Amino acid sequence: MISSKLTSKAQTTVPQAVRAALRLKEGDAILYTIEPDGRVMISRALADQPSDDPFATFSEWDSEADRKAYADL
């Protein structure tokens, strides 16, 4: 099993073995799929794969203050 730690800013380094298995390189997008049983699958996004995040294009509203303001909606 491969593991990594989460930083105080909720960041982690994708371990080298995982990067190699997914053939990831700098600038590649990563997709996360949350399974009903709580498992999370990670995969390399293809260039033409759309994100499931409908707000991905609204980065100007992605500040800490915005996340707090809209957290309970």
LINFEN-V889073 format. One line per field, one symbol per residue. ss: DSSP state (A for helix, B for strand, O for the rest). phi: phi as a letter, one per 30 degrees, with the letter a starting at -180 (. if undefined). psi: psi as a letter, one per 20 degrees, with the letter a starting at -180 (. if undefined). A space follows every 10 residues. Layout:
ss=???
phi=???
psi=???
This chain:
ss=OOOOOOOOOO OOOOOAAAAA AAOOOOOOOB BBBBOOOOOB BBBBOOOOOO OOOOOOOOAA AOOAAAAAAO OOO
phi=.cbbccddci cbcdeedded dchdbejdcc ccccdedjdb ccbdddecdd ddddcedcdd cccedddddc dcd
psi=pprrqprijk qrppqghggg hilqrpiqqp qppoqhjiqp pprppqhjpq qioijhilhi klrggggghj hj.
